Structure formats: structure tokens, C-alpha cells
């Protein structure tokens, strides 16, 4: 599913649903970038990460609420504790999805350079101190530098995901609403 959002993002939902934002499609410089991101999100679906996250979040929240003896007023405390406990699980899920994406890209003969360029842009936008901040300690994603090193070490294929004309057509079909061409 492509949703109208300026945010450059993609995510997987329970039930095998993958959502791409049009912000991602508009800023992607190549079909290989989108192929890499899409393969990563499909990895989350294959490994059931969205469904596991729902069950884990529910279980942890109930446990914390039971421990603090408050099923209504302690929502903020329970939520923060749940977020901290799940960060490590989320980082491992991201690593699994990255490995799945590279395996699928390599099997399909699609170069991993697109995924590398995507993460390099994320790293550049975060700035030099972006991953050294206190927010990096509680991030649900592994450090971008770690992810880039893994991708560079494991990307084997050198092929293109599609021709320039197919890429243009794909973007047009995903970014067009009604009779209007994408902006």
C-alpha cells in the first residue's frame, strides 16, 4: 500500500501488509533503493515481527500494570518500561529483516547498492552526532553504520531492479491520484 505522507518511511503490519509512503517513493533515487526497502519490510512480514510486537507489547504492558498494581493510572510508566524492554527485540528484528532483504536481493540479482545509498542518506541526515545521542541508546533500530557495514559485506548481486522507463512508470502509477500526475 502506498500512503500519502511526506515522511520518508515504510513499515510492515500484521497480516502481511507493507506500507510505503509517497515521501519514500519521491525521494528514492533509484528502483534499487525501493527494492531494498521493500525487501526489508517483507522480511519483517516473513519473520512475523509485527504480530510478535503486538503480543509482546500487550504481555509486557499487562505484566507491568500487574506489578505496579495499576491497570489505568500507570499507563505512562508501563508504556515507557515496555518501550525500553522491547528496544533490544526491535533491533534484532531489524537485523533479521536486513539479512532477509540482502538474501532476496542477491537471489533476484538486484544490487544492494540501492539499500546502501538509502542508509547513507539516513546517516547523513542524522548528522555525525545523530547516533551518539541519548536517543541512540533507546533506538529501536541498530546503528546505521552497523547496518551499512553488514550490507556492504553481504551484497553480492550487481543487476538493476528495472529499466529507467519501468521506474518512471512505477513511480507515476504509485504517485498519481486520479488524473493528476505526481508532483
C-alpha positions as CSV (number, residue, x, y, z in Angstrom):
1,X,0.0,0.0,0.0
2,X,1.3,3.5,-0.8
3,X,0.0,6.2,1.5
4,X,0.2,10.0,1.1
5,X,2.8,11.1,3.6
6,X,5.8,13.4,3.2
7,X,7.7,11.3,5.7
8,X,10.3,9.0,4.1
9,X,9.2,5.7,5.6
10,X,7.9,2.2,5.1
11,X,6.6,-0.3,7.6
12,X,5.1,-3.8,7.9
13,X,1.8,-4.5,9.6
14,X,0.3,-7.7,10.8
15,X,-1.5,-9.7,8.1
16,X,1.3,-9.3,5.5
17,X,0.6,-5.6,4.8
18,X,3.5,-3.5,3.7
19,X,3.1,0.3,3.6
20,X,5.3,2.7,1.7
21,X,4.9,6.4,1.9
22,X,4.9,8.5,-1.2
23,X,7.6,10.5,0.5
24,X,9.8,7.4,0.2
25,X,9.0,7.0,-3.5
26,X,9.5,10.7,-4.2
27,X,12.9,10.8,-2.6
28,X,14.2,7.5,-3.8
29,X,16.9,8.0,-6.4
30,X,16.6,4.5,-7.9
31,X,14.4,1.5,-8.1
32,X,17.1,-0.5,-6.3
33,X,16.6,1.8,-3.2
34,X,12.9,1.0,-3.1
35,X,13.5,-2.7,-3.8
36,X,15.9,-2.8,-0.9
37,X,13.5,-1.1,1.5
38,X,10.6,-3.2,0.3
39,X,12.6,-6.4,0.7
40,X,13.4,-5.3,4.2
41,X,9.8,-4.8,5.1
42,X,8.8,-8.1,3.5
43,X,11.5,-9.6,5.8
44,X,9.5,-8.3,8.8
45,X,6.3,-9.9,7.4
46,X,8.1,-13.3,6.8
47,X,9.5,-13.3,10.3
48,X,6.1,-12.2,11.8
49,X,7.7,-9.2,13.5
50,X,4.6,-7.0,13.5
51,X,2.4,-9.8,15.1
52,X,5.1,-10.7,17.6
53,X,5.4,-7.0,18.6
54,X,1.7,-6.7,19.3
55,X,1.8,-9.8,21.5
56,X,5.0,-8.8,23.3
57,X,3.7,-5.2,23.9
58,X,0.4,-6.5,25.3
59,X,2.1,-9.1,27.5
60,X,4.7,-6.6,28.9
61,X,2.1,-3.9,29.5
62,X,-0.1,-6.3,31.4
63,X,2.8,-7.6,33.4
64,X,4.0,-4.1,34.3
65,X,0.5,-3.0,35.2
66,X,0.1,-6.0,37.4
67,X,3.4,-5.4,39.1
68,X,2.7,-1.8,39.9
69,X,-0.9,-2.7,40.7
70,X,-2.5,-0.1,38.4
71,X,-4.3,-1.0,35.2
72,X,-5.4,2.6,34.5
73,X,-3.2,5.3,36.0
74,X,0.2,3.8,35.4
75,X,-0.2,3.7,31.6
76,X,2.7,6.1,31.1
77,X,5.1,4.2,33.3
78,X,4.1,0.9,31.8
79,X,4.4,2.3,28.3
80,X,7.9,3.7,28.9
81,X,9.1,0.4,30.5
82,X,7.6,-1.6,27.7
83,X,9.3,0.6,25.1
84,X,12.7,0.2,26.8
85,X,12.3,-3.6,27.2
86,X,11.2,-4.0,23.5
87,X,14.1,-1.9,22.0
88,X,16.5,-4.9,22.1
89,X,13.9,-7.1,20.4
90,X,13.3,-4.5,17.8
91,X,17.0,-4.1,17.0
92,X,17.2,-7.9,16.5
93,X,14.1,-7.8,14.2
94,X,15.7,-5.1,12.1
95,X,18.9,-7.2,11.7
96,X,16.8,-10.2,10.7
97,X,14.9,-8.0,8.2
98,X,18.2,-6.6,6.8
99,X,19.6,-10.2,6.3
100,X,16.3,-11.3,4.6
101,X,16.4,-8.2,2.3
102,X,20.0,-9.0,1.2
103,X,19.3,-12.6,0.7
104,X,16.3,-11.8,-1.5
105,X,18.1,-9.0,-3.4
106,X,21.1,-11.4,-4.1
107,X,18.7,-14.2,-5.1
108,X,16.9,-11.9,-7.5
109,X,20.2,-10.5,-8.9
110,X,19.4,-6.9,-7.7
111,X,22.3,-4.9,-6.5
112,X,22.5,-3.9,-2.8
113,X,23.9,-0.5,-3.7
114,X,20.4,1.0,-3.6
115,X,20.0,-0.1,0.0
116,X,23.5,1.2,0.8
117,X,22.6,4.6,-0.7
118,X,19.3,4.7,1.2
119,X,21.1,4.1,4.5
120,X,23.9,6.6,3.6
121,X,21.3,9.3,3.2
122,X,19.7,8.4,6.5
123,X,23.1,8.6,8.2
124,X,23.9,11.9,6.5
125,X,20.5,13.4,7.6
126,X,21.1,12.2,11.2
127,X,24.4,14.1,11.2
128,X,27.6,13.0,12.8
129,X,26.3,13.0,16.3
130,X,22.9,11.5,15.5
131,X,23.8,8.0,16.6
132,X,25.9,9.1,19.5
133,X,23.0,10.9,21.2
134,X,21.0,9.6,24.1
135,X,18.2,8.7,21.6
136,X,20.5,6.1,20.1
137,X,20.6,4.2,23.3
138,X,16.8,3.7,23.2
139,X,16.5,3.4,19.4
140,X,14.5,0.5,18.0
141,X,17.0,0.3,15.1
142,X,20.6,-0.8,15.1
143,X,23.1,1.9,14.4
144,X,23.1,2.9,10.7
145,X,26.9,2.4,10.5
146,X,26.5,-1.2,11.6
147,X,23.7,-1.8,9.1
148,X,25.8,-0.3,6.3
149,X,28.8,-2.5,7.2
150,X,26.6,-5.6,7.1
151,X,25.1,-4.7,3.7
152,X,28.4,-3.8,2.2
153,X,29.9,-7.1,3.3
154,X,27.0,-9.2,2.1
155,X,25.6,-7.6,-1.1
156,X,26.7,-9.7,-4.0
157,X,24.4,-9.0,-6.9
158,X,25.0,-6.3,-9.5
159,X,21.8,-6.2,-11.5
160,X,19.2,-3.5,-11.8
161,X,15.6,-3.9,-10.4
162,X,14.1,-2.4,-13.5
163,X,14.8,-0.2,-16.5
164,X,14.6,3.6,-16.3
165,X,11.3,3.6,-18.2
166,X,9.8,0.9,-15.9
167,X,10.9,3.0,-12.9
168,X,9.3,6.1,-14.3
169,X,6.1,4.2,-14.9
170,X,6.1,2.6,-11.5
171,X,6.5,6.0,-9.8
172,X,3.8,7.5,-11.9
173,X,1.4,4.7,-11.1
174,X,2.1,4.8,-7.4
175,X,2.1,8.6,-7.1
176,X,-0.8,9.5,-9.3
177,X,-4.1,10.3,-7.7
178,X,-7.0,10.3,-10.2
179,X,-6.0,12.1,-13.3
180,X,-3.2,14.2,-11.8
181,X,0.4,13.4,-12.5
182,X,2.8,13.2,-9.5
183,X,4.5,16.4,-8.3
